[in-house]
Structures are given as C-alpha cells and as structure tokens.
Amino acid sequence: MERVFLLSPAHCGGKRAAMVLAESARFPLAVSLRADGAPLGEVFSFVSGIYFRGKLAYARGFACPPPGTDGVLVITPTRGLRPAEERISSARLREFATVDIHELDARYRNPLSRDAFALADACGPLCEVVLLGSIATSKYIAVLHEAFGGRLRCPSAFVGLGDKRRGGMLLRAVHEHRELDYMAIAPQRP
C-alpha cells in the first residue's frame, strides 16, 4: 500500500527554539542553522524533543510514497507541507515562531490547504495519508480532511495517549520493525 506521512509541527517559540537560535550557540545544529541551513526534520526534532523524534523516525521507517512524491512531509506554521529533509535557515525558524497554528489563521491555513490538495492530486486515490499529530483538535484535521477525505488516517494507538507516550511508542515500533494499525480520521469543522 502506498503511504505518505504528515508530521505535525514543533512549537517554534519555546525555550529549545531559543537555544538553537542563540548567536552564542556552538553545537553543530545551531551552527548549521546559521550557516547553510539544517534539515527541517532535525531542527523540529531538537525543538520538540521525543515526540517529534519518534514521528520522524517512524515516518522514515514506514513511508511508501508513490513515485515522485515525498513520503515524509512536515506541517509548518507558514509554509504548508515541506519535506523533512528540506534545509531551513534560522530566519525561517523565526518566521515559523510568528504564527500560532490555528485553522482559521490564513497564514497557516492557506499554504497548508494548497499543499494538501496538490499532494492529494499527486498521490492519487489509492495512497493513504497518515497524520502523526493531534487528532483531538481541528487545527490539522479541518484543513487536511478537505483534501484527503477518507484517505486521512492516524495510528489507532494514538487515541488517549499524550505526546511523550506517543513519541516513545513510535520509537519502539521503529526499533521492533513493527508498523502500527491505522484508522480513518473523522472530519472536523473549525
């Protein structure tokens, strides 16, 4: 089965984002971010911690995209869906921190909607799209369900778990080479 993963974003305005953006920071990720950029997935993994690390490792391990399509895409606050390997600059991370993700904020919604519909067309009707993120709020579902309809899925084991437990569960699944079961996500409206 063809399958693409969408990873919910990291909070870009917190303490760990400030650490990686600090001009005095000398660790490799911070230096790369200031110089020629760093992969979006790695930056969000640092900023977010175990939950994003788990999502990224799991998606990389189990993505099976159609030819010509990225299998691991990250929802961003201002730039829609971006490949996890795309390099971002410190200026881009600062830009991400300027928008609080909400399904009614056009700065977030419009680029995400544009990219989701383009991905739906590129993937075709048989490809599943798995959201690795919160399904309890409409900030992702309201936009993504419009583009993917019944193809939008999430791990059924996510229901009732907090972020840290989800991250640990995803890392264990990767370690055990065990793909989780998925369920359809019901549509939500803002």
N, CA and C atoms as a LAMMPS dump frame, in Angstrom:
ITEM: TIMESTEP
0
ITEM: NUMBER OF ATOMS
570
ITEM: BOX BOUNDS ff ff ff
-5.0000000000000000e+02 5.0000000000000000e+02
-5.0000000000000000e+02 5.0000000000000000e+02
-5.0000000000000000e+02 5.0000000000000000e+02
ITEM: ATOMS id mol type element x y z
1 1 1 N 0.838 -1.183 0
2 1 2 C 0 0 0
3 1 3 C 0.88 1.242 0
4 2 1 N 0.575 2.168 -0.863
5 2 2 C 1.286 3.447 -0.868
6 2 3 C 0.837 4.271 0.324
7 3 1 N 1.83 4.894 0.982
8 3 2 C 1.52 5.624 2.209
9 3 3 C 2.478 6.792 2.375
10 4 1 N 1.914 7.96 2.661
11 4 2 C 2.665 9.183 2.92
12 4 3 C 2.35 9.617 4.342
13 5 1 N 3.358 10.137 5.033
14 5 2 C 3.173 10.596 6.412
15 5 3 C 3.267 12.112 6.49
16 6 1 N 2.352 12.691 7.261
17 6 2 C 2.354 14.114 7.564
18 6 3 C 2.64 14.265 9.051
19 7 1 N 3.652 15.033 9.385
20 7 2 C 4.062 15.216 10.779
21 7 3 C 3.617 16.592 11.262
22 8 1 N 2.913 16.603 12.382
23 8 2 C 2.514 17.893 12.948
24 8 3 C 3.761 18.651 13.379
25 9 1 N 3.687 19.976 13.388
26 9 2 C 4.893 20.784 13.623
27 9 3 C 5.311 20.846 15.082
28 10 1 N 6.534 21.273 15.26
29 10 2 C 7.058 21.571 16.594
30 10 3 C 6.663 23.003 16.944
31 11 1 N 6.575 23.287 18.232
32 11 2 C 6.355 24.665 18.691
33 11 3 C 7.669 25.414 18.516
34 12 1 N 7.651 26.443 17.713
35 12 2 C 8.89 27.137 17.328
36 12 3 C 9.194 28.369 18.175
37 13 1 N 8.398 28.614 19.2
38 13 2 C 8.622 29.797 20.018
39 13 3 C 9.024 29.488 21.441
40 14 1 N 9.461 28.271 21.707
41 14 2 C 9.8 27.871 23.069
42 14 3 C 11.272 27.987 23.411
43 15 1 N 11.623 27.431 24.564
44 15 2 C 12.995 27.513 25.084
45 15 3 C 14.008 26.812 24.18
46 16 1 N 13.643 25.647 23.664
47 16 2 C 14.608 24.913 22.832
48 16 3 C 14.828 25.619 21.491
49 17 1 N 13.803 26.281 20.979
50 17 2 C 13.986 27.068 19.763
51 17 3 C 14.925 28.242 20.049
52 18 1 N 14.745 28.872 21.192
53 18 2 C 15.638 29.978 21.566
54 18 3 C 17.076 29.489 21.697
55 19 1 N 17.26 28.274 22.21
56 19 2 C 18.612 27.712 22.347
57 19 3 C 19.285 27.552 20.983
58 20 1 N 18.569 26.966 20.031
59 20 2 C 19.173 26.69 18.724
60 20 3 C 19.356 27.976 17.915
61 21 1 N 18.565 29.006 18.23
62 21 2 C 18.679 30.281 17.521
63 21 3 C 19.687 31.241 18.141
64 22 1 N 20.145 30.939 19.335
65 22 2 C 21.069 31.848 20.018
66 22 3 C 22.362 32.016 19.216
67 23 1 N 22.767 33.251 19.022
68 23 2 C 24.001 33.537 18.283
69 23 3 C 25.223 32.925 18.965
70 24 1 N 25.14 32.746 20.275
71 24 2 C 26.272 32.188 21.025
72 24 3 C 26.311 30.659 20.999
73 25 1 N 25.261 30.021 20.476
74 25 2 C 25.199 28.551 20.458
75 25 3 C 26.275 27.992 19.537
76 26 1 N 27.019 27.012 20.019
77 26 2 C 28.123 26.443 19.251
78 26 3 C 27.925 24.964 18.907
79 27 1 N 26.788 24.381 19.267
80 27 2 C 26.591 22.97 18.921
81 27 3 C 26.264 22.868 17.43
82 28 1 N 26.566 21.716 16.818
83 28 2 C 26.513 21.596 15.346
84 28 3 C 25.2 22.026 14.692
85 29 1 N 24.058 21.669 15.272
86 29 2 C 22.784 22.026 14.646
87 29 3 C 22.613 23.544 14.595
88 30 1 N 22.953 24.231 15.678
89 30 2 C 22.825 25.693 15.719
90 30 3 C 23.771 26.352 14.717
91 31 1 N 24.981 25.848 14.629
92 31 2 C 25.953 26.404 13.678
93 31 3 C 25.458 26.192 12.249
94 32 1 N 24.972 25 11.937
95 32 2 C 24.444 24.723 10.593
96 32 3 C 23.254 25.605 10.262
97 33 1 N 22.363 25.765 11.216
98 33 2 C 21.167 26.577 11.007
99 33 3 C 21.549 28.003 10.623
100 34 1 N 22.57 28.546 11.261
101 34 2 C 23.019 29.908 10.967
102 34 3 C 23.818 29.978 9.659
103 35 1 N 24.502 28.922 9.308
104 35 2 C 25.382 28.941 8.129
105 35 3 C 24.588 28.639 6.858
106 36 1 N 24.48 27.369 6.508
107 36 2 C 23.821 26.982 5.261
108 36 3 C 22.478 26.297 5.473
109 37 1 N 21.967 26.352 6.7
110 37 2 C 20.679 25.745 6.997
111 37 3 C 20.83 24.32 7.505
112 38 1 N 19.752 23.802 8.042
113 38 2 C 19.727 22.449 8.59
114 38 3 C 18.414 21.794 8.186
115 39 1 N 18.38 20.455 8.102
116 39 2 C 17.151 19.772 7.706
117 39 3 C 15.995 20.087 8.672
118 40 1 N 14.859 20.414 8.096
119 40 2 C 13.66 20.755 8.87
120 40 3 C 13.345 19.694 9.922
121 41 1 N 13.393 18.44 9.547
122 41 2 C 13.087 17.363 10.49
123 41 3 C 14.028 17.338 11.677
124 42 1 N 15.308 17.598 11.427
125 42 2 C 16.288 17.601 12.518
126 42 3 C 16.08 18.81 13.431
127 43 1 N 15.767 19.951 12.835
128 43 2 C 15.516 21.15 13.639
129 43 3 C 14.288 20.947 14.518
130 44 1 N 13.207 20.462 13.936
131 44 2 C 11.994 20.237 14.723
132 44 3 C 12.203 19.136 15.765
133 45 1 N 13.03 18.151 15.466
134 45 2 C 13.332 17.119 16.465
135 45 3 C 14.016 17.726 17.681
136 46 1 N 14.944 18.639 17.449
137 46 2 C 15.622 19.303 18.553
138 46 3 C 14.646 20.188 19.327
139 47 1 N 13.871 20.974 18.604
140 47 2 C 12.963 21.93 19.23
141 47 3 C 11.868 21.226 20.026
142 48 1 N 11.373 20.117 19.517
143 48 2 C 10.227 19.443 20.122
144 48 3 C 10.592 18.355 21.114
145 49 1 N 11.627 17.591 20.823
146 49 2 C 12.009 16.504 21.718
147 49 3 C 11.508 15.157 21.245
148 50 1 N 11.2 14.283 22.198
149 50 2 C 10.935 12.871 21.902
150 50 3 C 9.744 12.662 20.971
151 51 1 N 8.722 13.468 21.085
152 51 2 C 7.544 13.236 20.251
153 51 3 C 7.894 13.428 18.772
154 52 1 N 8.556 14.513 18.424
155 52 2 C 8.897 14.715 17.028
156 52 3 C 9.951 13.721 16.568
157 53 1 N 10.915 13.399 17.419
158 53 2 C 11.917 12.381 17.048
159 53 3 C 11.228 11.065 16.713
160 54 1 N 10.246 10.698 17.53
161 54 2 C 9.505 9.467 17.274
162 54 3 C 8.73 9.529 15.969
163 55 1 N 8.053 10.644 15.722
164 55 2 C 7.285 10.794 14.48
165 55 3 C 8.208 10.708 13.264
166 56 1 N 9.339 11.396 13.337
167 56 2 C 10.256 11.419 12.201
168 56 3 C 10.859 10.043 11.936
169 57 1 N 11.312 9.376 12.968
170 57 2 C 11.898 8.037 12.803
171 57 3 C 10.864 7.058 12.25
172 58 1 N 9.66 7.111 12.788
173 58 2 C 8.598 6.2 12.347
174 58 3 C 8.248 6.466 10.88
175 59 1 N 8.036 7.72 10.525
176 59 2 C 7.666 8.051 9.151
177 59 3 C 8.766 7.636 8.173
178 60 1 N 10.012 7.9 8.541
179 60 2 C 11.121 7.486 7.672
180 60 3 C 11.164 5.972 7.517
181 61 1 N 10.839 5.263 8.576
182 61 2 C 10.897 3.802 8.545
183 61 3 C 9.783 3.142 7.751
184 62 1 N 8.612 3.787 7.689
185 62 2 C 7.457 3.111 7.099
186 62 3 C 6.821 3.835 5.909
187 63 1 N 7.371 4.94 5.482
188 63 2 C 6.808 5.635 4.32
189 63 3 C 6.966 4.778 3.073
190 64 1 N 5.956 4.787 2.259
191 64 2 C 5.959 4.067 0.983
192 64 3 C 5.208 4.937 -0.032
193 65 1 N 5.841 6.042 -0.435
194 65 2 C 5.135 7.001 -1.285
195 65 3 C 5.065 6.566 -2.742
196 66 1 N 4.108 7.12 -3.47
197 66 2 C 4.081 6.894 -4.912
198 66 3 C 5.341 7.495 -5.541
199 67 1 N 5.762 7.007 -6.688
200 67 2 C 6.947 7.566 -7.353
201 67 3 C 6.824 9.077 -7.531
202 68 1 N 7.921 9.774 -7.246
203 68 2 C 7.958 11.217 -7.421
204 68 3 C 7.339 12.02 -6.295
205 69 1 N 6.955 11.351 -5.212
206 69 2 C 6.31 12.026 -4.083
207 69 3 C 7.142 11.81 -2.831
208 70 1 N 7.303 12.859 -2.033
209 70 2 C 7.981 12.706 -0.747
210 70 3 C 7.108 11.889 0.192
211 71 1 N 7.726 10.993 0.939
212 71 2 C 6.979 10.146 1.857
213 71 3 C 6.847 10.716 3.251
214 72 1 N 7.675 11.721 3.581
215 72 2 C 7.655 12.324 4.912
216 72 3 C 7.591 13.834 4.738
217 73 1 N 6.447 14.391 5.081
218 73 2 C 6.234 15.829 4.962
219 73 3 C 5.877 16.406 6.326
220 74 1 N 6.362 17.605 6.575
221 74 2 C 6.133 18.264 7.856
222 74 3 C 5.173 19.429 7.648
223 75 1 N 4.175 19.503 8.497
224 75 2 C 3.274 20.659 8.51
225 75 3 C 4.047 21.808 9.148
226 76 1 N 4.099 22.937 8.464
227 76 2 C 4.799 24.097 9.012
228 76 3 C 3.794 25.204 9.324
229 77 1 N 4.151 26.112 10.208
230 77 2 C 3.227 27.19 10.557
231 77 3 C 2.95 28.192 9.431
232 78 1 N 3.88 28.329 8.479
233 78 2 C 3.707 29.359 7.45
234 78 3 C 3.966 28.899 6.022
235 79 1 N 4.526 27.712 5.841
236 79 2 C 4.96 27.286 4.509
237 79 3 C 4.279 26.009 4.027
238 80 1 N 3.16 25.636 4.626
239 80 2 C 2.44 24.446 4.185
240 80 3 C 3.182 23.174 4.52
241 81 1 N 3.14 22.206 3.607
242 81 2 C 3.81 20.918 3.776
243 81 3 C 5.195 20.993 3.152
244 82 1 N 6.204 20.672 3.94
245 82 2 C 7.58 20.729 3.457
246 82 3 C 8.253 19.381 3.713
247 83 1 N 9.122 18.935 2.798
248 83 2 C 9.852 17.685 3.028
249 83 3 C 10.701 17.778 4.295
250 84 1 N 10.758 16.695 5.045
251 84 2 C 11.531 16.67 6.291
252 84 3 C 13.008 16.94 6.039
253 85 1 N 13.499 16.643 4.845
254 85 2 C 14.913 16.837 4.53
255 85 3 C 15.221 18.244 4.024
256 86 1 N 14.203 19.047 3.774
257 86 2 C 14.438 20.401 3.279
258 86 3 C 15.219 21.211 4.31
259 87 1 N 16.218 21.909 3.834
260 87 2 C 17.035 22.726 4.73
261 87 3 C 16.333 24.044 5.004
262 88 1 N 16.351 24.43 6.276
263 88 2 C 15.778 25.72 6.661
264 88 3 C 16.856 26.548 7.353
265 89 1 N 16.671 27.836 7.321
266 89 2 C 17.601 28.768 7.951
267 89 3 C 17.064 29.208 9.309
268 90 1 N 17.892 29.913 10.038
269 90 2 C 17.433 30.464 11.314
270 90 3 C 16.324 31.484 11.064
271 91 1 N 16.399 32.223 9.948
272 91 2 C 15.337 33.18 9.622
273 91 3 C 14.003 32.466 9.404
274 92 1 N 14.046 31.307 8.763
275 92 2 C 12.8 30.551 8.541
276 92 3 C 12.234 30.049 9.873
277 93 1 N 13.086 29.575 10.771
278 93 2 C 12.604 29.118 12.076
279 93 3 C 11.977 30.284 12.842
280 94 1 N 12.577 31.445 12.756
281 94 2 C 11.991 32.631 13.401
282 94 3 C 10.631 32.966 12.779
283 95 1 N 10.536 32.832 11.468
284 95 2 C 9.256 33.056 10.778
285 95 3 C 8.194 32.099 11.308
286 96 1 N 8.563 30.842 11.45
287 96 2 C 7.609 29.854 11.966
288 96 3 C 7.086 30.245 13.345
289 97 1 N 7.938 30.861 14.15
290 97 2 C 7.551 31.235 15.517
291 97 3 C 6.566 32.399 15.554
292 98 1 N 6.375 33.083 14.427
293 98 2 C 5.475 34.237 14.415
294 98 3 C 4.011 33.868 14.276
295 99 1 N 3.716 32.61 13.961
296 99 2 C 2.328 32.204 13.728
297 99 3 C 1.929 31.126 14.737
298 100 1 N 0.855 31.403 15.44
299 100 2 C 0.271 30.41 16.34
300 100 3 C -0.7 29.587 15.499
301 101 1 N -0.464 28.325 15.383
302 101 2 C -1.239 27.484 14.469
303 101 3 C -2.708 27.42 14.885
304 102 1 N -3.545 27.875 13.962
305 102 2 C -4.997 27.819 14.155
306 102 3 C -5.639 27.692 12.784
307 103 1 N -6.626 26.815 12.675
308 103 2 C -7.227 26.52 11.377
309 103 3 C -7.891 27.731 10.719
310 104 1 N -8.166 28.797 11.462
311 104 2 C -8.776 29.982 10.877
312 104 3 C -7.752 31.059 10.502
313 105 1 N -6.496 30.862 10.839
314 105 2 C -5.44 31.826 10.508
315 105 3 C -4.966 31.554 9.086
316 106 1 N -5.209 32.487 8.191
317 106 2 C -4.873 32.305 6.769
318 106 3 C -3.382 32.103 6.542
319 107 1 N -2.532 32.666 7.399
320 107 2 C -1.075 32.495 7.227
321 107 3 C -0.68 31.037 7.368
322 108 1 N -1.421 30.286 8.148
323 108 2 C -1.195 28.852 8.336
324 108 3 C -2.055 28.04 7.36
325 109 1 N -3.342 28.335 7.335
326 109 2 C -4.297 27.515 6.599
327 109 3 C -4.067 27.525 5.087
328 110 1 N -3.869 28.683 4.5
329 110 2 C -3.791 28.76 3.033
330 110 3 C -2.634 27.949 2.451
331 111 1 N -1.399 28.096 2.965
332 111 2 C -0.318 27.27 2.408
333 111 3 C -0.531 25.767 2.664
334 112 1 N -1.077 25.425 3.834
335 112 2 C -1.328 24.007 4.122
336 112 3 C -2.388 23.447 3.192
337 113 1 N -3.461 24.184 2.991
338 113 2 C -4.522 23.734 2.097
339 113 3 C -3.997 23.57 0.673
340 114 1 N -3.242 24.55 0.194
341 114 2 C -2.662 24.495 -1.16
342 114 3 C -1.831 23.218 -1.344
343 115 1 N -0.941 22.965 -0.371
344 115 2 C -0.046 21.811 -0.484
345 115 3 C -0.772 20.484 -0.289
346 116 1 N -1.774 20.476 0.573
347 116 2 C -2.522 19.241 0.804
348 116 3 C -3.289 18.837 -0.459
349 117 1 N -3.923 19.796 -1.116
350 117 2 C -4.634 19.467 -2.356
351 117 3 C -3.666 19.039 -3.46
352 118 1 N -2.506 19.687 -3.538
353 118 2 C -1.501 19.286 -4.532
354 118 3 C -1.009 17.864 -4.245
355 119 1 N -0.791 17.549 -2.972
356 119 2 C -0.355 16.204 -2.606
357 119 3 C -1.442 15.184 -2.915
358 120 1 N -2.694 15.516 -2.628
359 120 2 C -3.799 14.597 -2.924
360 120 3 C -3.833 14.271 -4.41
361 121 1 N -3.628 15.265 -5.254
362 121 2 C -3.601 15.03 -6.704
363 121 3 C -2.398 14.185 -7.11
364 122 1 N -1.23 14.509 -6.544
365 122 2 C -0.003 13.798 -6.904
366 122 3 C -0.033 12.338 -6.466
367 123 1 N -0.619 12.077 -5.322
368 123 2 C -0.646 10.714 -4.768
369 123 3 C -1.672 9.817 -5.434
370 124 1 N -2.741 10.392 -5.892
371 124 2 C -3.807 9.583 -6.459
372 124 3 C -4.722 9.016 -5.388
373 125 1 N -5.812 8.389 -5.803
374 125 2 C -6.863 7.975 -4.872
375 125 3 C -6.546 6.76 -4.002
376 126 1 N -5.487 6.013 -4.304
377 126 2 C -5.215 4.799 -3.546
378 126 3 C -4.177 4.974 -2.441
379 127 1 N -3.54 6.112 -2.412
380 127 2 C -2.497 6.365 -1.423
381 127 3 C -3.123 6.819 -0.101
382 128 1 N -2.712 6.183 0.99
383 128 2 C -3.146 6.629 2.316
384 128 3 C -2.248 7.762 2.787
385 129 1 N -2.838 8.666 3.529
386 129 2 C -2.103 9.783 4.115
387 129 3 C -2.277 9.67 5.625
388 130 1 N -1.162 9.461 6.321
389 130 2 C -1.203 9.222 7.764
390 130 3 C -0.692 10.451 8.505
391 131 1 N -1.542 10.998 9.349
392 131 2 C -1.166 12.125 10.185
393 131 3 C -0.554 11.609 11.474
394 132 1 N 0.66 12.041 11.746
395 132 2 C 1.285 11.775 13.03
396 132 3 C 1.236 13.092 13.79
397 133 1 N 0.137 13.279 14.5
398 133 2 C -0.117 14.511 15.227
399 133 3 C -1.437 14.41 15.944
400 134 1 N -1.802 15.486 16.589
401 134 2 C -3.027 15.515 17.39
402 134 3 C -4.265 15.388 16.518
403 135 1 N -5.164 14.51 16.931
404 135 2 C -6.451 14.387 16.249
405 135 3 C -7.57 14.927 17.133
406 136 1 N -7.204 15.47 18.291
407 136 2 C -8.202 15.951 19.239
408 136 3 C -8.655 17.379 18.947
409 137 1 N -7.939 18.098 18.112
410 137 2 C -8.321 19.456 17.765
411 137 3 C -8.455 19.563 16.253
412 138 1 N -9.121 20.604 15.824
413 138 2 C -9.363 20.75 14.382
414 138 3 C -8.249 21.483 13.642
415 139 1 N -7.189 21.904 14.333
416 139 2 C -6.159 22.711 13.67
417 139 3 C -5.471 21.998 12.508
418 140 1 N -5.43 20.671 12.545
419 140 2 C -4.894 19.918 11.405
420 140 3 C -6.024 19.277 10.608
421 141 1 N -6.923 18.641 11.312
422 141 2 C -7.967 17.84 10.67
423 141 3 C -8.882 18.678 9.786
424 142 1 N -9.259 19.872 10.238
425 142 2 C -10.179 20.707 9.457
426 142 3 C -9.629 21.005 8.074
427 143 1 N -8.334 21.202 7.976
428 143 2 C -7.705 21.522 6.683
429 143 3 C -7.421 20.249 5.89
430 144 1 N -6.835 19.263 6.539
431 144 2 C -6.389 18.06 5.829
432 144 3 C -7.545 17.206 5.326
433 145 1 N -8.62 17.143 6.069
434 145 2 C -9.745 16.299 5.639
435 145 3 C -10.379 16.83 4.362
436 146 1 N -10.338 18.136 4.17
437 146 2 C -10.868 18.706 2.928
438 146 3 C -10.135 18.149 1.706
439 147 1 N -8.836 17.958 1.833
440 147 2 C -8.03 17.485 0.703
441 147 3 C -8.037 15.966 0.562
442 148 1 N -7.993 15.25 1.683
443 148 2 C -7.782 13.803 1.629
444 148 3 C -9.019 12.973 1.929
445 149 1 N -10.022 13.567 2.545
446 149 2 C -11.24 12.821 2.846
447 149 3 C -10.95 11.55 3.623
448 150 1 N -11.531 10.451 3.188
449 150 2 C -11.406 9.173 3.874
450 150 3 C -10.031 8.531 3.805
451 151 1 N -9.126 9.098 3.014
452 151 2 C -7.754 8.571 2.956
453 151 3 C -6.908 9.047 4.128
454 152 1 N -7.411 10.034 4.887
455 152 2 C -6.666 10.574 6.015
456 152 3 C -6.776 9.612 7.194
457 153 1 N -5.63 9.195 7.705
458 153 2 C -5.569 8.19 8.769
459 153 3 C -4.644 8.667 9.884
460 154 1 N -4.699 7.926 10.989
461 154 2 C -3.752 8.117 12.095
462 154 3 C -3.565 6.768 12.767
463 155 1 N -2.481 6.591 13.518
464 155 2 C -2.324 5.338 14.257
465 155 3 C -3.45 5.196 15.29
466 156 1 N -4.13 4.067 15.278
467 156 2 C -5.226 3.868 16.228
468 156 3 C -4.715 3.877 17.666
469 157 1 N -3.462 3.528 17.884
470 157 2 C -2.886 3.516 19.232
471 157 3 C -2.693 4.928 19.792
472 158 1 N -2.821 5.965 18.964
473 158 2 C -2.673 7.343 19.435
474 158 3 C -3.823 7.775 20.352
475 159 1 N -4.979 7.184 20.169
476 159 2 C -6.163 7.615 20.905
477 159 3 C -5.923 7.485 22.408
478 160 1 N -6.078 8.593 23.103
479 160 2 C -5.953 8.604 24.559
480 160 3 C -4.541 8.764 25.096
481 161 1 N -3.538 8.853 24.22
482 161 2 C -2.154 8.986 24.683
483 161 3 C -1.673 10.426 24.57
484 162 1 N -0.819 10.835 25.487
485 162 2 C -0.17 12.139 25.415
486 162 3 C 1.024 12.099 24.483
487 163 1 N 1.591 13.271 24.22
488 163 2 C 2.678 13.389 23.253
489 163 3 C 3.904 12.546 23.588
490 164 1 N 4.357 12.574 24.837
491 164 2 C 5.561 11.821 25.195
492 164 3 C 5.343 10.325 25.036
493 165 1 N 4.185 9.851 25.431
494 165 2 C 3.9 8.417 25.271
495 165 3 C 3.812 8.042 23.8
496 166 1 N 3.249 8.929 22.974
497 166 2 C 3.19 8.671 21.534
498 166 3 C 4.597 8.58 20.957
499 167 1 N 5.457 9.518 21.354
500 167 2 C 6.831 9.515 20.859
501 167 3 C 7.56 8.239 21.209
502 168 1 N 7.441 7.8 22.46
503 168 2 C 8.073 6.553 22.884
504 168 3 C 7.518 5.351 22.145
505 169 1 N 6.199 5.32 21.951
506 169 2 C 5.569 4.213 21.24
507 169 3 C 6.079 4.149 19.794
508 170 1 N 6.205 5.297 19.142
509 170 2 C 6.685 5.317 17.76
510 170 3 C 8.132 4.853 17.667
511 171 1 N 8.967 5.29 18.596
512 171 2 C 10.365 4.844 18.597
513 171 3 C 10.469 3.343 18.837
514 172 1 N 9.657 2.797 19.732
515 172 2 C 9.652 1.336 19.96
516 172 3 C 9.213 0.592 18.705
517 173 1 N 8.191 1.103 18.03
518 173 2 C 7.706 0.448 16.808
519 173 3 C 8.804 0.405 15.749
520 174 1 N 9.574 1.482 15.627
521 174 2 C 10.685 1.506 14.67
522 174 3 C 11.733 0.485 15.082
523 175 1 N 12.088 0.485 16.347
524 175 2 C 13.098 -0.452 16.859
525 175 3 C 12.685 -1.91 16.622
526 176 1 N 11.39 -2.183 16.763
527 176 2 C 10.867 -3.548 16.597
528 176 3 C 10.476 -3.843 15.146
529 177 1 N 10.65 -2.891 14.246
530 177 2 C 10.243 -3.052 12.836
531 177 3 C 8.78 -3.475 12.744
532 178 1 N 7.942 -2.787 13.516
533 178 2 C 6.527 -3.139 13.621
534 178 3 C 5.667 -1.928 13.279
535 179 1 N 5.008 -1.984 12.133
536 179 2 C 4.133 -0.88 11.747
537 179 3 C 2.835 -0.971 12.53
538 180 1 N 2.336 0.172 12.945
539 180 2 C 1.107 0.251 13.724
540 180 3 C -0.116 0.111 12.824
541 181 1 N -1.263 -0.139 13.429
542 181 2 C -2.526 -0.153 12.698
543 181 3 C -3.022 1.286 12.579
544 182 1 N -3.724 1.572 11.489
545 182 2 C -4.231 2.916 11.245
546 182 3 C -5.756 2.901 11.203
547 183 1 N -6.312 4.039 11.557
548 183 2 C -7.773 4.196 11.484
549 183 3 C -8.086 5.493 10.737
550 184 1 N -9.274 5.542 10.154
551 184 2 C -9.704 6.761 9.467
552 184 3 C -9.964 7.851 10.501
553 185 1 N -9.7 9.084 10.1
554 185 2 C -9.958 10.229 10.959
555 185 3 C -11.255 10.874 10.504
556 186 1 N -12.16 11.042 11.422
557 186 2 C -13.452 11.67 11.093
558 186 3 C -13.243 13.159 10.812
559 187 1 N -14.023 13.711 9.896
560 187 2 C -13.868 15.136 9.596
561 187 3 C -14.263 16.012 10.774
562 188 1 N -13.617 17.156 10.89
563 188 2 C -13.947 18.153 11.914
564 188 3 C -14.086 19.488 11.217
565 189 1 N -14.849 20.341 11.779
566 189 2 C -15.022 21.69 11.236
567 189 3 C -14.506 22.705 12.252
568 190 1 N -13.933 23.808 11.746
569 190 2 C -13.428 24.839 12.665
570 190 3 C -14.533 25.467 13.494
